[in-house]
């Protein structure tokens, strides 16, 4: 068996393009999740540390690039779900501790995007955000509390990996050269045989959008899978745009939700 969160971080490092990194930076910035009044800012205020809102995350991480992994280990509110490590990596940080936490940071980012995209669809107290409504911080933005949550987080990491690989096949199957490049990078990064076999099997598997859609299970996970897919491709071909359209439709995402995800990642919505 393998740790799916670790593998997610390794895949992001093996295949992360400038576009992917730039989109994640934008999502963490002041015009998206970094807003002081945003849902992640409220979570950090509820946690009572790291200066309150997430708005200063990128700037604060800039001063702790080599220290991001230790910040995660200390459990600082800034590093909830590995966000500190992710911000450090995006700003050029390195080190094994950062790599180990990167997958958790990706899940935290996707969870934050889902919260932000869905919050306007909630009614009553839920619309005020978790700080006012007293809602529990969603899994992915906090450490799992028991074996069931640990299992669910691993399942979610695997789903995100499947979503990204599926999106990469939107223009057709991933060619053999690209497969070997990614698997080779994973091997260099220390991925286990089981982890590399999982990635290779998913890349070779015939496209099955219905399988991915059926595994979503909740509106939050549906948004996470769409956002992960958007991170994985350039969205510069008709096939990719059609794939995203079909994915959003199958996941039952409203046009407003899709628009908010695109805005957070700074990707224009296809006409």
N, C-alpha and C positions, 0 to 999 in steps of 0.2 A: 504494500500500500504506500501511498505518498501523501504529503501535506499539500493540499490544493492551494492554500493561501501562499505558501512559499513558491509553488509552481507558478501561480499567477504573477508574482513579483518577478520571477525569472523570465517568464514569457514577455512581460512588458519590457524588461531590459534587453532581451534578445531581439525583439522585433519593433521596439519603440522608434517611430519616426519623429522627425522634428514637428510634424503636424500634430501627432498624438501628444507630445510633450507640451506644445504650445496650447493645445486645447485644455489640458489639465491645468496649466498655469492660469489660463483665463478663468477657469471654473473656480479656482482658489482666490481669485483677485477681487478687488473692491466692487466690480460691477456685477458679480455673481454671488457665490457663496460667502465671499469675504465681506459682504455688507454688514455693518454693525447691527442692523435690525433683522438679519437673516436668521433662519432656523438653527444653523450651526452656532452662530453667535449666542443665541439664547441657551443652547446646550452648555456652552462653555461658561456662561454666566451662572447657570444652574450649578455647574461643577465648582464654581467659586475660585477660579484661578486663571493664570496666564493672561492677566489683563482683561478678562471678560470676553469680548467679541473675537471672532475669527478674523476680523478685518486686518489685523496686523500680522497674520500668520506668515505670509511670505517674507515680510521684512524681518520678523523675529527669527525665522529659520535661516535667513542669510547670515546671521551672526552665530549660528550653531551648526553649520554644515557638518563638521566632523563629530558633533556631539548629538546628532539626531537620534542615533540608536540608543545612547544612554538616556536621553529624554524619554523615549518610549519605555525603557526598562523601569524608570522611576515612576511611571504612571502619571506624568504631568498632564493636566487637562489639555494643554496645547497638542499633546501627542495622542489624544484619544483615537483608537483605531489605527494608529500609525500615520496620522496626517502630518505630524512633524517630520517623520522620516521621508514621506512622499514629497513634502515641500523642499526638504533639503536635497533630495535626489534631483528634483526638477531644477534646482538652482545650481547644480553641479557638485553636490556632495557625493561622497563615496564611502567605502568601508563595508565590511561584512554585516555589521549590525543594521545598517541602512537597508542593505539588500534583503535581509531576513524580514524586515518590517514592511517592505514595499507593497507586498500583496495585501496586507491589512490596510495600508493607506489607500490603495485603489478601491477596496471595498467600502472604506469610509467615505471616499469621495463620491462613489456611486450612490451610497445611501443618502448622503447629503443632497445630491442632485434630485433623488426621488422625493425627499421631504419637501424640497423647495418647489418642485414642479407640481406636486399634488396638494400643497397646503391651501391653495385658493379653491380647491374643490371641496374642502371640508366645510362643515357647517357648525355653528354654535361655538362651544369652547375650543374644539379642535382647531378651528381656524386661527386662533390666537397664537398657536405654536406650543411646543412642549413645555416651555417655561411657565406659561400662564395656565395651560390646561392640565398640568400635572401628569402628562403622559410620560411613560418610561422611554428613555433614550433607546432608539431602535438598535437591533442587533446589527453589527457592522460598524457602528459608531461607539461601541463599547465592547469589552471583553465578554465572551460567553460565560454564564454563571453556572452551568451544569453540563452534563454529558449531552443532553438533548440539544442544547443551544450550540454546543461545539460541533455536533453532527450537522445541524442546520447551516452553520456558517461554512463548513466544508462543502456542503451540497451547493450553497450559493456561489462559492468560489469556482466550483466545477462548472456551474451553469454560465457564469460570466466568461470563463474560458471557452466554453462551447459557443456562446454567442459571438465572441470575437473571431473565432476560427470560421464559424459559419458565414459571418459577414465578409471575411477575407475571400470566401469562395463565391461571392456574388457575381463576379465576372466569369465564373467557370471554376474548375478545380484548381487548387494550388499546384503549381508545377513542381516536378521532382527536385529541381535545383533549389527552389525556395524552401521546400521541405527539409532538405539536407542542411541548408544554411541555418534554419531555426533550430533543428535538432542538434546540430553541431554546437551552436551557441549555448544551448541548454546543457550539453555535456561539459563544455568549458566552465559553465557556471556552477557545476556540481550537482545538477539534477539527477535523481536516481533513475535506474533503468525503468521502473514502473511509471515514473512521471513522463519520461521521454516516450514510452510506449503509448501512454494516454494521448499525448499531443499528436503523435504520428497517426494513431488510429482515427482521431477526430479529423485530421487533415485529409485522410484518405477516404473517409466515410462519404457516401453520396449525400448531397444537400437534402436536408429534411427540415424545412422551416416549421412544419406542423409539430414535430417532436419538440423543438425548442419552445414554441409558443405554449404547448400543453404543459410544460414543466414549470411555467412561471409561478402559478399558484396564488399570487396576490398582486394588487395594483403597484405596490412598492417594488417588488421584484421585477414586474413588467417594465417599469421605468428604468430600473438598473440595467436590464438586458438591452433595452433600446439604446441607452447611453453608452454602454460598453461596445455595442455594434458601431455606434457613431465614432468612437475613439479608434476603431480598428481599420477604418477605410478612409480614403481621400474624398469620397463622394464627388467624383469628377467624371462619372460615366452614367449613361442612361440606365444600365443594368443595376448599378449601385443605388441610384435614386429609386428605382422600382422596387428593389429589395427592401429598402427602408420603408417605403410606402406600405408594402405588404406586411412587413413586420409590425408596424404601428397599428395597422388595421386588425391583424390577428391578435395582438396584445390588448386591443380595445382601448388604445390611448386616444384621448380627445385631441383635436387640432391644437387647442390651447396648451395642453401638456407637452405635446411634441415641440411646439414653438418655444416653450420655456427651456426645454432641454437643449435645443439648438442654440438659443441665445446664451445660455450658460457656458456652452463649449465653443461659442463664436463660430458656428457653422450655419451659413444661410439655409433657410428652408426652401426646398425646391418648389417652384411654382406649380 
